[in-house]
Amino acid sequence: KERVRVGCVRLFPMSAMADPAAAFISPGLGAGRAPALAPSHQTTGEARGQRAPRSSAEPAQGPGRWCLAALGTSVLAAAARGTGHRTRRRRPAKCAFCAPCARAASPRQPAVAQQASSGTVDQANPLRVVIAGGGVGGLLTAKALSKVPTLQVKVLEQATAFARFGGPIQLASNALSVIRDIDESLFESLMERFTFTGYRRNGLVDALRTEWFCPFDAMKSAADMFALPYTGVVDRPDLQEILLDSLPQGTVENTKRVAGYTILPDHAGVRVRCEDGAEVECDILLGADGIWSATRAQMWGEAKKGEGSGCNYSGYTVFAGEAVYQPEDYFDVGYKVYMGPKRYFVCSDVGRGRIQWYAFCGVPEGTELPASPEGKKEYVKSSFLGWSQQIGDLVEATPAQCIEDRALYDRAPSFLKSWADGPVALMGDACHPMMPNLGQGGCQAMEDGYTLMQKLRDVRHRSEVPDALQDYYRSRIFRTAMVQFLSRIASDLLLDTFTFPWKPSEGLSAPHGRGRGDFNYNAVLINYLRYLLPPIFNLQFSFLYSLHPFKWTADEVEAIVKRVMDRHREAAHAAWEKRIGQVERGEAEAAEAAMPSFFAAVAATAE
């Protein structure tokens, strides 16, 4: 007879076993293959061989005690040997289910933690993904990956805390489709703070005469073609807050700036180094750490910033500001681009009665610009002196401390350098920064995260990770390269080519002065360009919106837009009434002083 010592017998439902027979451990044959466990039985901590917190209702059990599975294996083994064999006392078999037995398992009897080294990926032994950078792209990627049961995500963010800073960010129709396909509740939360602009009148304005030069409906027609909600804006702090609230508790760890990494041999993952000396081991590292990415610098052997980094100064500097302001066409116009020689001015409704503006100026690298808020405001006003009075009025209404400037950088598409190196990959501005003219920078980072989710959810063994990440690079490189190209062409066209157009009704006269929209080669050329631009814009936005994993019906889109814009109208009137009250009570200056400069706040966390 087989002599056994029975301690505590613990019962587990058969539903907890992927293959109950394979879970049995024969004392005569050593350890069998451990089964996959239901999520309710084993945590991801147990899957990695770590001690998981035990519920107060769960009875304690030691390594020397038996589970029902262990008892069953001994009984089956004794029956298999029959009565004619001489038996001897054997050590109790170890159970592959409970953590104490797993820790006591010998090398010949591997437990769940030791299975991790074999490379299998499942819910009990998920891929550990670390994302360097908690920007919008990094957070949405974390949300997407957290929806996959075989992935476990951690975000390392350099900021000490997530503060409310940053201006509005544009989310185009392609990004809205990605967000909705990732999570419906996330999309609904976003719509509560969103403002649609793409279905309204948008286009280029003759800044000399303050009249439409080339209005277009390309954003609306392209969205309608694919049955998508329209492009719009949301405050970056609001979007960040929505994303953080949607993530599992403990996903984001602050005050962790990634400095470098070491790829471990035999598909053992990555050791991530932080600037504070901390180290984190994971299976995959995703570098979402921005244009001055430490991850990219190590992967490509480049400088992190400046000369040798591969990032080039575009020749343009942008000034940005925001004001509570009520132009007469506030609800009718999405955005205007005032065009003229060597500079252009963009303004857009961004919700809650506010107008955000960007002033793009061609500035040689190294040019000294005003440092004080008042100096920046005067610089913008003088740069657009003689342009449309609408520009001067809007800048004048903007609190000086809200105005900041930033030099614009981009880089050429990386056709000869992959975004992936073994279990490490880049995303967003770390690998494809682009000019802001199309508002696609954040949108393309979101598409990166969505594609990574698609590639990684099918990984079943750690040895498959490098190929999955290379497949991600191949899937994204041509689309992002085209968006980079279109963004740069838009900048060059507006800054290097455009001038004040000639108007045929003015004939050969020069009512605005010589070289200002009079009859000359460049002005005449620009005048007739207005007939070529609309079809170009239609093709451009059709391409941008062609990636749309989720589709609505036309009726659903109409209902979403109505709900959002009804709220938008109410919020705008409330903001204007509040502003009028502040002015009447003499509180306007104090309210303006409390408004932060978002460029400066972003830079403070990025340096």
SETI-492855 format. One record per atom (N, C-alpha, C): residue in one letter; x, y, z. Coordinates in steps of 0.2 Angstrom, whole numbers, plus 5000, padded with zeros to 4 digits. Each point is the difference from the previous one (the first is absolute). Layout:
REM SETI-492855
AXYZ/...
REM end
This chain:
REM SETI-492855
K500449945000/K499650065000/K500450065000/E499850054997/E500350075000/E499950035006/R500550025004/R499950035007/R500050084998/V499550035003/V500050074999/V499850045006/R500250065001/R499950045005/R499550064998/V499450005003/V499550054997/V500050065006/G500250064997/G499950055005/G499350044998/C500150064998/C499350034998/C499949994993/V499449984999/V499749984993/V499650074998/R500250034994/R499750064998/R499749984993/L499450024999/L499649994994/L500050054996/F500149994993/F500050054995/F499549974995/P499650054997/P499549984995/P500449984993/M499749954997/M500349974994/M500050064995/S499650055000/S500150054995/S500650045001/A500449995005/A500650045001/A500549974996/M499949944997/M500649964997/M499850004992/A500550024997/A500050004993/A500049934997/D500449955004/D500149934998/D500149975006/P499549985004/P500049965007/P500549955000/A500049954995/A500449944999/A500750025000/A500250054996/A500750024999/A500250045006/A499650025005/A500250035006/A500349965005/F499849935000/F500249955005/F500749994999/I500449995006/I500749995001/I500149935002/S500349964996/S500249935002/S500650005004/P500049975006/P500650005004/P500549964997/G499849954995/G500649964997/G500250044994/L499750054997/L500250034994/L500250075001/G500050035005/G500150075001/G499550044999/A500150074999/A499550054999/A499749994993/G499350014999/G499750004994/G499950084998/R499750014994/R499950074998/R499550035004/A500150065003/A499550035004/A499550034996/P499450005003/P499450034996/P500050075000/A499650034995/A499850075000/A499550015005/L500050055004/L499650015005/L499550064999/A499449995002/A499550054999/A500250065004/P499850064997/P500250075004/P499850005007/S499449975002/S499850015006/S500449965005/H500449954998/H500449965005/H500750035001/Q500350024994/Q500750025001/Q500150074997/T500450045004/T500150064997/T500750004996/T500150064997/T500650014996/T500649995004/G499950025006/G500650005005/G500249935001/E499549955001/E500149935000/E500349974994/A499850034994/A500349974994/A500750014999/R500350055004/R500750024999/R500349975006/G499749965004/G500449975006/G500050045006/Q499650065000/Q500050045006/Q499549985004/R500050025007/R499549985004/R499550065000/A499449974998/A499450044999/A499650015007/P499750065001/P499650015006/P499549955001/R499949975006/R499549955001/R499450035004/S499449984997/S499450025003/S499949975007/S499750045004/S499949985007/S499649945001/A499649994994/A499649945000/A500349944998/E500650004997/E500449954997/E500449965006/P499949945001/P500449975005/P500849994998/A500450015005/A500749994999/A500249934998/Q500550004997/Q500249934998/Q500850004999/G500349965002/G500849995000/G500249964994/P500650004998/P500349964995/P499949935001/G500049985006/G500049935002/G499349975000/R499550044999/R499349984999/R499849994993/W499549965000/W499749984993/W499450034998/C500050014993/C499350024997/C499749944998/L499450014998/L499649944997/L500449974994/A500350054996/A500349984994/A500649955001/A500450025006/A500649965002/A499849945002/L499449995004/L499849945003/L499849964994/G499650024996/G499849964994/G500549974996/T500650044999/T500549974996/T500449945003/S500050015007/S500349945004/S499649944999/V499350015001/V499649945000/V500049974993/L500050044994/L500049984994/L500649964998/A500650035003/A500649974999/A500149935003/A499750005006/A500049935003/A499649954996/A499450024998/A499649964996/A500449974994/A500350054997/A500449984993/A500549955002/R500350015005/R500649955002/R499749935001/G499450005003/G499749935002/G500349985006/T499749945003/T500249975006/T500649965000/G500349984994/G500549955000/G500750045000/H500050065001/H500650045000/H500250025007/R500649995002/R500250025007/R500050085000/T499750025005/T500050085001/T500450025006/R500250064999/R500450035006/R499750075001/R500150025006/R499850075002/R500250054996/R499650054997/R500250054996/R499850075003/R500450054998/R499850075002/R499450024997/P499650045004/P499350024997/P500250044994/A499549994995/A500150034993/A499850085002/K500350044995/K499950075001/K499450024995/C499650055002/C499450024996/C500250064996/A499850004993/A500250054996/A499550065000/F499550005005/F499550055000/F500150055005/C500349985006/C500050045006/C500750035001/A500150075002/A500650035000/A500549975004/P499849975007/P500549975004/P500349944997/C499649964996/C500349944997/C500550034994/A499850054997/A500450024994/A500750035002/R500050035006/R500650025003/R500549955002/A499649945002/A500449945002/A500249964995/A499850014994/A500149954994/A500850004999/S500249944998/S500749994999/S500150024992/P500750004998/P500150024993/P499749944995/R499949945003/R499849954996/R499250005000/Q499750045004/Q499350015001/Q499850074999/P500150034994/P499950074999/P499350025002/A500050065004/A499350035001/A499950064995/V499450045002/V499850054995/V500650054999/A500350025005/A500650054999/A500549974995/Q500249945001/Q500549974996/Q499749994993/Q499450004999/Q499749994993/Q500150064996/A500150065004/A500150064996/A500650004996/S500549975003/S500649994996/S500049964994/S499549964999/S499849964994/S499850054995/G499750065001/G499850044995/G499250004999/T499649965002/T499349994999/T499750065002/V499550034996/V499650065002/V499349985000/D499750015006/D499349995001/D499750045006/Q499450005002/Q499850045005/Q500349995007/A500349945001/A500349995006/A500750025000/N500350014994/N500750024999/N500050054994/P499750075002/P500050054994/P500650034999/L500050034994/L500650044998/L500050075004/R500550015003/R500150065004/R500250064995/V499650054999/V500250064996/V500150065004/V500650034999/V500150075003/V500050054994/I499650055002/I500050064995/I500450065003/A500550024997/A500450065002/A499650064997/G499750045005/G499650064998/G499350005001/G499750045004/G499350005001/G499750064997/G500250024994/G499650044996/G499349974997/V499750044996/V499449984997/V500049934996/G500650004996/G500149934997/G500149955004/G500550015005/G500249945005/G499449985004/L499550055002/L499549985004/L499549964996/L499850024994/L499549964996/L500349934998/T500650004999/T500349934999/T500049965006/A500150035006/A499949965006/A499349975001/K499550054998/K499349985000/K499849944995/A500350014994/A499949954995/A500349935002/L500650005003/L500349945002/L499749975006/S499850045004/S499749975007/S499349964998/K499750014994/K499449974998/K500249924998/V500649994999/V500249934998/V500249965006/P499749945001/P500149965006/P500749985001/T500449994994/T500749975001/T500550065000/L499850065001/L500550055001/L499950045007/Q500650025003/Q499950035006/Q500550074999/V499750055001/V500350074998/V500250045006/K500550034999/K500350055005/K500250064996/V499850065002/V500250074997/V500550035005/L500650024998/L500550035003/L500050084998/E499850045004/E499950074998/E500550055004/Q500450044997/Q500550045003/Q499750065004/A499450024999/A499750055004/A499949985007/T500150045005/T499949985007/T499249995002/A499650034996/A499349995001/A499650034993/F499549974999/F499650034994/F499650065002/A500350064998/A499750065001/A499650024994/R499550055001/R499650024994/R500350064997/F500449984994/F500350054996/F499949974993/G500150054996/G500049994992/G499350024997/G500150034994/G499450024997/G499649954996/P499550024996/P499649954997/P500449964995/I499849944998/I500349954996/I499549984995/Q500250004993/Q499549984995/Q500049934999/L499449975000/L499949934999/L499649994993/A500349984995/A499749994994/A499649945000/S499649994994/S499549955000/S500349935001/N500649994997/N500449935000/N500149995007/A500250055004/A500249985007/A499449995004/L499450034999/L499449995004/L499749934998/S500149974994/S499949934999/S500449955003/V500650025001/V500549955004/V499850005007/I499850065003/I499850005007/I499449965001/R499550014996/R499449975001/R500149924999/D500449984996/D500149934999/D500449975006/I500450045003/I500349975006/I499650005006/D499550055001/D499650005006/D499450044999/E499449985000/E499450044999/E499950055006/S500149985006/S499950055006/S500650055000/L500649994997/L500550055000/L499850054994/F499749984995/F499750044995/F499550055002/E499549975004/E499450045003/E500350055005/S500549985004/S500350055005/S500350064996/L500349984994/L500350054996/L499550054997/M499549974998/M499550054997/M499650055004/E500149985007/E499750055005/E500450065000/R500650004998/R500550065000/R500250024993/F499749984995/F500350014993/F499650054997/T500350034995/T499750054995/T500249994993/F499549994996/F500049984993/F500250074996/T500549994996/T500150064995/T500049984993/G500149944998/G500149984994/G499450004995/Y499450015003/Y499450004996/Y499850074998/R500450055003/R499850074999/R500450034994/R500050064999/R500450044995/R500750005002/N500449984996/N500850005001/N500350024994/G500650035000/G500450014995/G500550065000/L500350024994/L500550055000/L499650074999/V500350055004/V499850075000/V500550044997/D499850054995/D500450054998/D500150055006/A500650005003/A500150045005/A500150084999/L500150014994/L500050074998/L499350034999/R499649974997/R499350024999/R499549985005/T500249955004/T499549975005/T499449974997/E500149964995/E499549964997/E500249934998/W499649964999/W500149934999/W500449994993/F500649975001/F500449994993/F499849934998/C500049955004/C499849934998/C499749965005/P499350015001/P499749965005/P499949934997/F500049955005/F499949934997/F499649965005/D499749954998/D499649955004/D500349935000/A500750004999/A500349934999/A500049965006/M500050035006/M500049965006/M499349975001/K499550044999/K499349975000/K499849954995/S500250014994/S499849964995/S500449935000/A500750005003/A500349945001/A499749965006/A499950045005/A499749965006/A499349974998/D499650044996/D499349974998/D500149944995/M500550004996/M500149944996/M500249945003/F500350005006/F500149945004/F499550005006/A499550045001/A499650005005/A500350015007/L500450055001/L500450015006/L499850075003/P500150005007/P499950075003/P500550054997/Y499950065001/Y500450054997/Y500650025004/T500550024997/T500650035004/T499850055005/G500450005006/G499850055005/G500650015005/V499850035005/V500650025005/V499749985007/V500549995004/V499949985007/V500650035004/D499950035006/D500550025004/D500549945002/R500650014999/R500549955001/R500049975008/P499950055005/P499949975006/P499449965001/D499450024997/D499449965000/D500149934997/L500350004994/L500249934997/L500449965005/Q500550035002/Q500549965005/Q499649985006/E499650045003/E499649975006/E499649954998/I499650004994/I499649954998/I500449934999/L500650014997/L500449944999/L500249975006/L500250045005/L500349975006/L499449975004/D499450035000/D499549975004/D499849934997/S500149994993/S499849944997/S500549945001/L500650025003/L500549945001/L499949975006/P500249935000/P500049975007/P500550035005/Q499849995006/Q500350045006/Q500849975000/G500450055000/G500749985001/G500450004993/T499650014995/T500450004993/T500550054999/V499950065003/V500550054998/V500450015007/E500750014998/E500450015006/E500450074998/N499950055004/N500350064999/N500750015002/T500450054998/T500750025002/T500449944998/K499949984994/K500449944997/K500250024993/R500650034999/R500250024993/R500549954998/V499849964994/V500449954998/V500650034997/A500649975002/A500650024997/A500349954995/G499949945000/G500249954996/G499849935001/Y500249954997/Y499849935001/Y500549954998/T500049945002/T500449954998/T499549944998/I500249974994/I499649954997/I500349935003/L499649965004/L500249945003/L500049954995/P500549955001/P500149944995/P499449955000/D499949964995/D499649945000/D499250035001/H499950054997/H499350035000/H499750015008/A500550025004/A499850015007/A499850075001/G499950044995/G499750075001/G500550055000/V499950055004/V500350075000/V500150025007/R500650035001/R500150035007/R500050074999/V499550045002/V500050074999/V500350045006/R500450054998/R500450045005/R499650075000/C499950025006/C499750075001/C500650055003/E499950064999/E500550055002/E500150005007/D499549985004/D500150005008/D500449945002/G500249954995/G500349945002/G499649945001/A499350014999/A499649945001/A500049964993/E499949945001/E500049954994/E499349965000/V499849994994/V499449974999/V500149944995/E499849945001/E500049954995/E499449994997/C500049994994/C499349994996/C500249954994/D499449994996/D500149964994/D500150044994/I499650065001/I500050054994/I500150075003/L500450044996/L500150075002/L499750044994/L499650055001/L499750044995/L500250075001/G500450034996/G500350075001/G499550054997/A499650035005/A499550054998/A500250075003/D500750015001/D500350055004/D500250064995/G499650014995/G500050074997/G500650014995/I500050064997/I500550014995/I500750005002/W500150015007/W500749995002/W500149945004/S499849944997/S499949945003/S500749975002/A500149985006/A500649965002/A500049934997/T499449974999/T499949934997/T500250004993/R499850054996/R500250014993/R500850015000/A500250045004/A500750025000/A500549945001/Q499849965004/Q500449935001/Q499949964995/M499449994997/M499849954995/M500450024994/W500050064998/W500350024993/W500750035001/G500350005006/G500650025001/G500150084998/E499550045002/E500050074999/E500050045006/A500250065000/A499950055005/A499350015002/K499950015007/K499350005002/K499750074997/K500450055000/K499750074998/K500550044997/G499950044995/G500450044997/G500449974994/E500650034999/E500449974994/E500149935001/G499949964995/G500149935000/G499449965002/S499450035002/S499449975002/S499649984994/G500150024994/G499649994995/G499450044999/C499850045005/C499550055000/C500250074998/N499750024995/N500250064996/N499550065002/Y500350065001/Y499650065001/Y499750024993/S499350015001/S499650014994/S500150074996/G500350045004/G500050074998/G499550045002/Y499549975004/Y499450045002/Y500050005008/T499750055003/T499850015007/T499350015000/V499749975005/V499350015001/V499850045006/F499650055000/F499850035006/F499349985001/A499849995007/A499349975001/A499750045006/G499350014999/G499650035005/G499349985000/E499650025005/E499349985001/E499750055004/A499450024998/A499650055003/A499249985000/V499750025005/V499350005000/V499750064996/Y499749984994/Y499950054995/Y499449994996/Q499650054997/Q499449984997/Q500050044993/P500349974995/P499950034993/P499349994998/E499850034995/E499350004998/E499949934996/D500549974998/D499949934996/D500249945004/Y500050015007/Y500349955005/Y499749934998/F499350005000/F499749934999/F500049984993/D500250044995/D499949984993/D500749984997/V500650025003/V500649984997/V500449955005/G500349954997/G500449965004/G500750035001/Y500450014994/Y500650045001/Y500250044994/K500450055000/K500250044995/K500750005000/V500350004994/V500750014999/V500150064996/Y500350055003/Y500150074997/Y500749994997/M500150014993/M500649994996/M500350064998/G500750005000/G500350064997/G500849984999/P500450054999/P500749984998/P500449985007/K500349945000/K500549985005/K499749995007/R499350005000/R499749985006/R499349994999/Y499649975005/Y499349995000/Y499749995007/F499450025000/F499750005007/F499349965000/V500049955005/V499449955000/V499650025006/C499450005000/C499650005006/C499449954999/S499849985006/S499549945000/S499650015007/D499349984999/D499649995006/D500249945003/V500150015007/V500349945004/V499549995006/G499450024999/G499549995005/G500050055006/R499450005004/R499950045006/R500250074998/G499850034995/G500050074998/G500750024998/R500549964999/R500750014999/R500250004993/I500550044998/I500349994994/I500849995001/Q500249954997/Q500749995000/Q500450024994/W500650035000/W500350024994/W500749985000/Y500349994994/Y500749994999/Y500250044994/A500650035002/A500350054995/A500749974998/F500049974994/F500649974997/F500550054996/C500650015002/C500450054997/C500749964998/G500250024994/G500749984998/G500550035004/V500449975004/V500550035004/V500649965000/P500650034998/P500649964999/P500249975007/E500349945000/E500249975006/E500550045004/G499950005006/G500550045004/G499750085001/T499550024997/T499850065001/T499750025007/E500250055003/E499850025006/E499350035000/L499649975004/L499350025001/L499850035006/P499550045001/P499850025007/P499949955005/A500250015006/A500049955005/A499450025005/S499850065000/S499450025005/S499449994996/P499449985004/P499449994997/P499750074996/E500250055003/E499850074996/E500450004994/G500649995000/G500450004994/G499849954995/K499849945002/K499749964995/K499450024996/K499550035005/K499450034997/K500250054995/E500450055001/E500250054996/E500349984994/Y500449955000/Y500349974994/Y499549974995/V499549975003/V499549974996/V499650054996/K499850055004/K499650064998/K500450044994/S500750015001/S500450034995/S500149964994/S500049935001/S500149964994/S499550004996/F499450015002/F499450004996/F499650074999/L500450055001/L499850064999/L499950024993/G499450024998/G499850014993/G499649954998/W499949945004/W499649954998/W499350015002/S499549954999/S499350015002/S500050025008/Q499550055000/Q499950035007/Q499749945005/Q499749954997/Q499849955004/Q500649965004/I500650004997/I500649975004/I500250055005/G500050064999/G500250055005/G499650005006/D499350004999/D499550005005/D500149945004/L500149944997/L500049945004/L500749995004/V500550024998/V500650005003/V500050055006/E499750064999/E499950055005/E499649985006/A499549954998/A499549985006/A500449945003/T500549984998/T500449945003/T500450025006/P499949975006/P500550025006/P500749984998/A500450055002/A500749994998/A500349945002/Q499949985007/Q500349945003/Q499849944996/C499550004996/C499849944997/C500449994993/I500350054998/I500449994994/I500749975001/E500149954996/E500749975000/E500249994993/D500649984999/D500349984993/D500449945001/R500049974994/R500449935000/R500349994993/A500649994999/A500349984994/A499849934998/L499849994993/L499849944998/L500549964997/Y500049935001/Y500549954998/Y499649954997/D500349974995/D499749934997/D500649964998/R499949944997/R500549964998/R499749964993/A500549984996/A499849964994/A499849945002/P499549974996/P499849935002/P500649955000/S499949955004/S500549955002/S500049944996/F500050014993/F500049944996/F500649955001/L500550025002/L500649965000/L500249985008/K499650035004/K500149985007/K499349985003/S500049935002/S499449985003/S499850035007/W499450005001/W499750035007/W500149945005/A500249944998/A500049955005/A500749975000/D500249985006/D500749975001/D499849945006/G499949944997/G499949945005/G499350025003/P500050005007/P499450015004/P499950085001/V500350044997/V499950075001/V499850044993/A499550045001/A499750044994/A499950075002/L499950044995/L499950075001/L499350024997/M499750055002/M499450024998/M499950085001/G499550034996/G499950075001/G500650044998/D500150065003/D500550054998/D500749975001/A500149945004/A500649975000/A500349984994/C499649984995/C500249984994/C499750034994/H499450045000/H499850044994/H499750065002/P500450055003/P499750075002/P499950034993/M499550045001/M499750044993/M499850075002/M500050044995/M499750075001/M499350005001/P499850055004/P499350005003/P499450024995/N500250014994/N499550034995/N499449964999/L500049935000/L499449964999/L499749985007/G500350015005/G499849985007/G500049925000/Q500549974998/Q500049935000/Q500549975004/G500450045004/G500549975004/G499849955005/G499550035004/G499749955005/G499649954997/C499750014995/C499549954997/C500549944997/Q500550024997/Q500549944998/Q500349965006/A500150035005/A500249975006/A499549955002/M499450025000/M499449965002/M499949944995/E500150014994/E500049954995/E500649955001/D500650025002/D500549965002/D499849955006/G499750035005/G499849965006/G499549954998/Y499550014995/Y499549964998/Y500349944996/T500550024996/T500449944996/T500449965005/L500350035005/L500449965004/L499549955004/M499450025002/M499549955003/M499949954995/Q499950014994/Q499849954995/Q500549954999/K500750025000/K500549964999/K500249955006/L499950035006/L500249975006/L499549955003/R499450014999/R499549965002/R500049934998/D500349994994/D500149934997/D500649975002/V500550035004/V500649975002/V499849945005/R500349944999/R499949955004/R500749975003/H500550034998/H500749985003/H500450064999/R500450015005/R500550055001/R500550014994/S500149944997/S500550014994/S499650034994/E499450015000/E499650034995/E500050085000/V500250025006/V500050085001/V500450044995/P500649984999/P500450044995/P499650004993/D499849954997/D499650004994/D499450045000/A499650005006/A499450035000/A500250085000/L500550025003/L500250075000/L500250024994/Q500449964996/Q500250024993/Q499450004996/D499549965001/D499450004996/D499650075001/Y500050025006/Y499750075002/Y500450054996/Y500750005000/Y500350054996/Y499850004993/R500049944997/R499950004993/R499350024999/S499549995004/S499350024999/S499950085001/R500550035003/R499950075002/R500450054996/I500649984997/I500550044998/I499750044994/F499749974995/F499850034994/F499450055001/R499649995004/R499450045002/R500350065004/T500449995005/T500350065004/T500450044995/A500449974996/A500550044995/A499650044996/M499449984998/M499650044995/M499750065004/V499849995007/V499750055004/V500550055001/Q500749985002/Q500550055001/Q500150044994/F500049974994/F500150034993/F499550064999/L499349985001/L499550044999/L500050065005/S500249995006/S500150055006/S500550054998/R500649974997/R500550054999/R499950044993/I499749974996/I499850034993/I499550065002/A499549995005/A499650055001/A500350065003/S500549995005/S500450055003/S500450044995/D500449964995/D500450034995/D499650044995/L499449984999/L499550034995/L499850075003/L499850005006/L499750055004/L500550065001/L500649975002/L500650055002/L500450024995/D500249964995/D500550024995/D499750024993/T499349984999/T499750014993/T499550055001/F499650005005/F499450055000/F500250075001/T499750044997/T500050075001/T499350035000/F499950075000/F499450034999/F499849994993/P499449974999/P499849984993/P499850074996/W500150004994/W499750054995/W499249995000/K499750054999/K499250004999/K499950034994/P499749964995/P499950024993/P499650075000/S499550005004/S499650065000/S500350075002/E500649995003/E500550065001/E500450024994/G500049964995/G500450014994/G500750015001/L500350054997/L500750015001/L500250055005/S499550025004/S500150055005/S500349965006/A500350045005/A500349985006/A499750035006/P499349995001/P499750045006/P500349995007/H500349945001/H500349985006/H500850025001/G500250024994/G500750025000/G500449954996/R500650024997/R500449964996/R500249945003/G499949944997/G500249945003/G499549975004/R499550035001/R499549975005/R499349994996/G500049944996/G499449984997/G499950044993/D500650034998/D499950034993/D500249964995/F500050024994/F500149964994/F500749984999/N500249945003/N500749974999/N499949934999/Y500649974998/Y499949934998/Y499849955006/N500350015006/N499849965006/N499350015002/A499850065000/A499350025002/A499549974995/V500150004994/V499649974995/V499949935000/L500649975001/L500149925001/L499549985006/I500150045005/I499749985006/I499250014999/N499850054997/N499350014999/N499749944996/Y500349974995/Y499749944996/Y500149945004/L500450005005/L500149935004/L499449995004/R499650045001/R499449995004/R499549954996/Y500149994994/Y499649954996/Y500349935000/L500650005002/L500349935000/L500049975007/L500050045005/L500049985007/L499449965002/P499450014999/P499549965003/P500049934998/P500149984993/P500149924999/P500649975004/I500550045000/I500649985004/I499849985007/F499750055003/F499849995007/F499549945001/N499649994995/N499549945000/N500449945000/L500549994996/L500449945000/L500449995006/Q500350065003/Q500450005006/Q499649975006/F499450035001/F499649985006/F499749934999/S499849984994/S499849934998/S500549955002/F500750024999/F500549955002/F500150005007/L499950055004/L500150015007/L499549965003/Y499450004998/Y499449975003/Y499949934998/S500449974995/S499949944998/S500249945005/L500350025005/L500149955005/L499550015006/H499549965000/H499450015004/H499749935003/P500349975005/P499849945002/P499349995002/F499750065002/F499350005002/F499650054996/K499449974998/K499650054996/K499350005003/W499750064999/W499450025003/W499550004994/T499350015001/T499650014995/T499950085000/A499750034994/A500050074999/A499550035006/D499549965002/D499550025005/D500450005007/E500449965001/E500450005006/E500450065001/V500450014994/V500450065000/V499650065001/E499550014997/E499650065001/E499750015007/A499949945003/A499750015007/A500650025005/I500649974999/I500650025004/I500250074999/V500050024994/V500250074999/V499550055003/K499349994999/K499550045003/K500150005008/R500149945003/R500150005007/R500650045003/V500550004996/V500650035002/V500050084999/M499750014994/M500050084999/M499450035003/D499549975002/D499550035005/D500450025006/R500449965003/R500350015006/R500550064999/H500449994994/H500550054999/H499750074999/R499450014998/R499750074999/R499850025007/E499849965004/E499850025007/E500650025004/A500649964999/A500650025004/A500350064997/A500050024994/A500250064997/A499750065003/H499350005000/H499750065002/H500150015008/A500149945004/A500150015007/A500750035001/A500549984996/A500750035000/A500050074999/W499650024995/W500050074998/W499750055005/E499449975003/E499750045005/E500550005006/K500349955002/K500550005006/K500550054998/R500350014994/R500550044998/R499750085001/I499450014998/I499850075000/I499950025007/G499849955005/G499950015007/G500750025003/Q500549964998/Q500750025003/Q500250074998/V499950024994/V500250064997/V499650065004/E499449995001/E499550055004/E500350005007/R500249955003/R500250005007/R500750025001/G500450014994/G500750015001/G500449945002/E499849944998/E500349945002/E500449974994/A499950034994/A500349974994/A500849995000/E500350055003/E500849995000/E500249945005/A499650005006/A500249945004/A499849934997/A499550004996/A499849944997/A500549984994/E500250054997/E500549994995/E500749985003/A500250035005/A500649985004/A500049925002/A499549975001/A499949935002/A500149964994/M499950024994/M500149964994/M500749984998/P500249945000/P500749984999/P500150004993/S500750004998/S500349994993/S500149935000/F499649964995/F500149935000/F500749984996/F500250044996/F500749984997/F500549995006/A500050065004/A500550005005/A499949945005/A499449985002/A499849955004/A500349934997/V499849994994/V500349944996/V500750005000/A500450054999/A500750005000/A500349995006/A499750025006/A500249995006/A500149925002/T499549964997/T500049935002/T500449964995/A500250034994/A500349974995/A500850015000/E500250055003/E500850015001/E500349955004/
REM end
